[in-house]
């Protein structure tokens, strides 16, 4: 892949998406299916109208074939995100969000927007949230140290985003850092 | 229209007497005028001129009326009189009295004035005054709730306060509805801003600041509807509701409008002159409106309601049971108005106190459920009190419904919803047909979609096909149409009902479609279909439309749902009860033989209605009522053993806390409850159908112990599963559940051990299904060092191991329940059984004879009577016959078989009486019958002796006693006797006795082990040819037994033989 060398060290967003798609999501199946063994594990059985929990990749696949409705996770709702944005903008630290929220919300908005309530609003809210958090991350640069970096509540995508630069920066800081001489 | 100039210009108030005879007007000239309404416009009204300033308000009760004046004094006058009785109260301190209102119970007078307090004056004791504080500005109007102790006051700052006089905590303030008019000089101040209660008491109307009329619900004090019409512009200046609540009168911009409260449309209007209308009033008894204007005019409008509309006074009929609630049409609603009006006016003798209480209670419980507002007659607080008494007793009867149906909203409605899917109907505009769309949750099943010309109003989604019913129309009778889920249209069939008969409910039951081959599915058929009609019957059809039975159904049909074996019908046996119960019961009818499996009441509390019925995945009927509880019918398979188990209370759900939502169930599958969430006051889901929710079922146990609840729930499910087992002992599902439960039980036992609660541990251990799990419990007990528990469990284990397999026992029990009881019939008395099993200490007969024919004849032959051998009761009875038969020579062989009791008994029955007579011997015995018992006893003792001697003989046989030799002689005698009988039937009877014993003795020889005797044999051979046929058998035995005789016998024989023959004699 023609990525700058700095980025080659870390995973790419599509790869993160792939990882995130292992997470489970609730669906309302429209077809019956017996319990089926996949490499990732055995999922099912699907018995409409009962809900079932299956990996996102499988849900998206079924959704594409119009064989299920995906139930959005609780955090992917306008009220929840609204509250989170409010929290994000008023508090200093990052708010708690699912580790893969960026990837999951992205694939669900792309693949199953008709199952979500008010998808357009969700998109803008997610964008707002992302920007708020990015701003915080940039502000955190000031307090960047050579040795440790607290990343509490940062999601996978965000870590991935800052990783190349932060690692480089920390390496430089380490070089500049003079350890306190032992007397 | 009649009009009078009543007062001078200025605010003019108006009140109509509850009897409808008089009207009172008061105005700026500080005079109150008493008008006779019947007298027309040419009359001189009486006047009360006590007030010093403007009359601002008048309120009328049965026995008096009061007026409020700007001078701050409330004066009381007698009924229909104008001479003041006295002051009720004086609130000069607080300024101008703005409004007086007597409550519907005629006990309290509310006085609103420019002061911030509202005074409540006891009418009987004017000194008893209570003040309500809460307004921030002067109060303009006060009105009473028609039934409850509830006062609504409107402040000049636009605040409405609802004062709950019984509970101050329930006071509620409503803002931002009323316009703010603080200056009493403004013309707007003269507008009537009072909250006008609907007679049902569920809501009130008020002229809002946005120039429309707002309807405000009492339940949540929120505006839910508005009355607005472009043709009625301007601020509403006065409001009034008709006595029955069907109409609303409003005045704005010099026009009076009449609205229908149902449709919220204007149905009539009338110009009121140039001046502002300040107060409006409906006549409590007539189709009649009166109003007063700011110019002091008093106007009456006769017949404001057009003739094509129902009367404003008569109570509106309850929605007839034939009109489903899901499709309310105004015209249909008023069909039975006349009849119901009469009914409603009956029964004023019922005490109103009690009813008021009941009514109040119920209203609090279920606001919208218990009384339809339409059935509510005129209960206006200031009008006729009689109505309160008369109408209260009516509990609105719940109309029939289809489970899972919704009313038409925005041209869409659901006909049916269940675990399979739903039927959605769309009524496209400008067409005369409906679009029917059957959607399955499992979309691999066929999707049905068609244009419906008949406009179905009922539908149901069965396992094997969708069923629809259409209304009867003038030119077309009602029809029921069945569409199976197979791809052949030819199988669709239609069942036509007779003209005038309407379908109330339909249901289709059948086996679930198997995923297997289609021909297998065909074998299962299309199930069963049941139609409930207005003819008071349930019509059972087969899945192919064959009529099977028309079953009469007493009472009102409400709803039904079918499983594959039975139909669950909910009906009302009589009428609703006076205290608000719907009085619903159910019947479970088998499809197979139309037998009723269960019949009982539904557990619905008073004041609540049935919301949904359905069938769980396991096949148990389930119900959901307006209290939000789900009950499941357990043990429904066992006739008359069913009971309702409460498995879920949606009010206690965790997710409901802090949310204003309700649940609309449509299926119960295992431990999941499928429903749609309804936000706020929604009562049914609307298009687009939201994704459904699965709620875990949780029995509403009070102790709140989750694991124990889980255990009991599992037990319940297990019971339902086990009931559906037939002959097999268990199945995979049950075994898995039991295993899981045992695991849970272990955990619970551990908790009990930790808490040192040994009885609980033992109790739980007894519930364990698998005996092997008890070993684990023993280990647990060891771990906790509970030796006594360990011992107990060990004993328990032993008991369980010794006992019969519990699964087998359970199956036995199942079978026992389901097996019909055997008919109570008398067991046939068999003589054998009596003879063979004698009652102890009551058997006076001989011991049962051992069927050893060879041994029996060993009884010594010398008997004096013939009765000895027939010693037992049966034989005694048979003696006459035997004796009669004895005379015949052929019966000698019968004599051999005399031990065979059954044969002798049967002879007894066939023996003809005359035969006995012909035989002199027999008759003689017949005469002695009465003494037969004595004989029997004798015979018995003799017999015992004989048998003793007989056994002695047998013992002695080996020793070759002389006694046995005489037997050989006897044998010879017998041979002689046979010979004699062969000579002729007239053979001497003296020989008869000996003959009898002959063969018996011979057979005795067979038992005697002795050496063969050839000589004897040769002698027999000599005799044989002479013997007749009937002794051939005895001879045969002779031949065999003869060789056993000892040789020495021959010499001694003659001597001994003679001596012994003489011996018994």
Interface residues (C-beta under 8 A of the other chain):
Chain A: X28 X30 X31 X32 X48 X49 X50 X51 X66 X67 X69 X71 X115
Chain B: X419 X421 X440 X441 X442 X443 X444 X515 X667 X669 X672 X674 X691 X692 X694
